[in-house]
Amino acid sequence: LHATGGFCRLKKQWYQRRVRGSINHRLMEHIDNAPYRCIPFRIYTDMHERYIQRLFKPMTEDDKLTTLGQLMKQFLPDSVVEVGDSDDPDILKSYEVAAGKRIKIQGIETPLNTPIQWLSEHLSHADNFLYIVVSDFEQLAT
């Protein structure tokens, strides 16, 4: 490191990372434990060369939690199958992964009844997006 140039460059990089981190924190913080207004996500599939990127509300109009199954049913309906009403009074419907499909977030096959709010809080990337990968089971086996 040079006496002044190297130190100043390191200090500037540290400051930029700290500011970016605090902005991300402010964008995704809870106010009085209220859910986020919208959760950004991207779905990557084997069938499409591009990804699906949208915003998704973590709560319905009647204050029910929305789940990964509901998100998948809305944006990629052939990846899930509706199996009926949920046992949980805070969740509307239950879903199962369609035959021959795998749905992963951060490399984890996540249950479809997991609330999107929880997934966003715990499995989002640093850019606050929830990255979802849908793949064909047969392709993974070969």
Salt bridges, closest charged atoms under 4 A:
GLU82 OE2 - LYS93 NZ 3.66
ASP85 OD1 - LYS93 NZ 3.37
GLU109 OE2 - ARG102 NE 3.26
GLU121 OE2 - HIS30 NE2 2.75
GLU121 OE1 - HIS122 NE2 3.91
ASP136 OD1 - LYS101 NZ 2.95
